[in-house]
C-alpha cells in the first residue's frame, strides 16, 4: 500500500527498541504503521541527520510520530515544519526506564547496554575509538563506572554478549529487568496527541 492511500499515522523511529515498540502497537491496537532506522546511526550524527531527514521527506504526506529523543543537536530543526509529533524523553533508554530510574543510574555512573547494541558492541566501539583498546577504556572510564544491561519482556538471552561487552571495556556488569510500562506511556501520549485526543505540550 502506498503512503498516499494509508489512513494510519506512521511511527518513524530508532530501531533500538523495535521489538518493544511493535509489541506495544499490537497490544493496544493503535492505528499506526511503523518504520525504523538503524540504531547504529547514532554513532555518526551526520549520517543520522541525513537518514532521518530523508525519511521525513519520503513520508512527508503522512501524519508522523517521531520516536526519537534529543538524539541530535539539531533534532528540533529537522522536525520544524513537519507534520510530526515527537515522543517525550531525552532518549530511548529514558523512555524505557522512566526518568527517575534513568537519572539515578546515570548519576551513579551507568553505561547503558541494550540487546541490539550488545550484539555488535565491539564493532560500534571500534568505529568510534579505533583499535586502541587502552584509549577506549580510558575514555569510557572517565565518566562511566559500570555497564548496565537492560532486559525487557521482549529480550532474548544476551548474557554472553553482555559479558563480552563488559570485558572489552573493563567495567563491572550489572543487570536491570524492566517492564514496558514507561515506554507504553510515552508512546500512548504521542499516539493520542497525533490522533488529536490529547493537547500537545507547550
N, C-alpha and C positions, 0 to 999 in steps of 0.2 A: 504494500500500500504506500502510495507516495505521500510526502508531507502535506501536500495541498488538500488531500482528502481525509486527513486524520482529524478526528474530533478531540482526541485526548491531548492533554498537555504533555510536554516532553521533559523528563527529568534528565538533565545533562550533567555529568559529574565525574569525579575521580573514581577510578576503578578499584581503589584500595579496599573498599567495603562493598564491592559489587554483590556478593552473595547475600550479605546482610540487608542491603537496600532492596534487592529483588524479593527476598523473603518477606519483608515488611509491606512492600507494594502488593504482593499476592495476598498476604494475610488480611489486609484492610480493604482489598478490592478498590484501591484508589484508581481513578480514571486517568492514569498517566502511563506513557511509554517510557522506556529507559534507554539511555545511550551513555557509554562510559569511555573516558580517555585513559590512557596508560598511566599508572601511578608513578612510573619512573620519570615522567616529565618534570616532576618536582626537583630533580637533580639539576636541571638546566632551565632557568627561568625564561630565557629567550624561547626555548622550544615549547615550554608550557604556554607562554603568551601566544605564540604562533598557532599552536594546535587549538587552543580554546577559542581564539578569535575566528579561526577558520570554521570551527564547529558552530559557533554562534551565527556566523554569516550563512552557513549552509542551511541552518534551521531557522532563519530569520522570519519565516512565515508561521512558526509555531509559537504557542504560549509556552514559555520556558520556566523550568525550575532549575536553578543552577546549584548543584551540590558541591560547592567549594567554600572554604573559609577565606581567611586572609593569606592565601597561598602564593600570592604575587603582589608586590608593592603597588602595581597599577590595576589591581582587580576592579576597583570601583570605576576606573576609566574605561576598562574593557566592557563593563556591563552598562555603562551610562548610555541611555537612549535605546537600550534593547528592551524587548518585551519579555523581561525576565524578573522572577522573584528569586532571591538568593536565600539559601538556608542560613540560619543563625548559628554562629560559632566561629571560634578562632581557626579551627582546623578539624579534620575528620576525627582525630583522637579525642578532642574535647567534646565533639558531638556524641561520641560513643560512650565516653566515661562520665560525662556530666562535668560542669565547670568546677565544682568543688574538688572532686577526686583528681581531675586533671591538674588543677593548680597545686594541690598538695603534693602529688607525685613529682611534678615538675620542680617545685621548690626543694624537694628532697634530693633531687639530682637524677631523676629518671631519664633514660633514653628509651623512648617507646618503640616497640617492635611488634608489628602486625604480621600475620602469617605470610601474606604475599611478599612482604619485604624480606622476611627470613629466608624465603626460597632463593632469593638472588642477592643476598646480603653482601657477599664478598665482591661481586661484580659492581654493585652500586657504590660501595665504599672506594673501590679502586678507580672508578670513574671520577670520583671527587678528589681523592687524595693521591692517586697514583700507586706505585708499587712499594713505596716506603712504609712498611708496617709501623716502624717506630714513630714516624711523624704522624701517621694516622692515629695511633694510640695516644700520643701526646696531645693532639688537638682535641680528641674526644674526652680525655681525662680532665682537660682543663675546666669543663663545665658539668660533665656527667659522672655519676658515681655508680650507677648500676643500669643494667639492661632490663626493662620491664616488658616481658612478653604478654600480649593481651589475647586471651581466648574468649571467643563468643560462642553462642549455641551453633553457629554455622562453621566453626573452625574444625579442621581435621587435626589429627595429632601431629604437631610440628615440633615436638620436643627435641628431637635430634638436630633439627635445623636451628632452633633457638640456642641450643648448647654450643653448636659450632660458631654461631654468630657471636656469642658472648666470649668464647675462647679467642676469636680473632681480634676483638677489641680489648681483651683482657679486663673484662668487667664482670662483677657478680651477676648472676641471672636470677631474676625474681619473676613470679607469675601473678597475674590477676585474671580472675574469671568475671566476665561482665555479661549482664543481660542486654537485650536490645531496647530496654525501656527508654533510655535517654535518646538514643538515635531515633526511635519511633516518634517521640515527642517533637524532636527537631523537624523531622520530615512531615509530620502531620501539620505542624504550624505553617510550613511552607506550602503544602498542598492546599490547605484551607485558604491561605492568602491568595494563591493562584486561582482558586475557584470563586474568590470574592466572598467567602464566608467568614473572613476574619480581616480586620483592618491591618494594613501594612504598618510596621513600626516607623515612628518619625525619627 
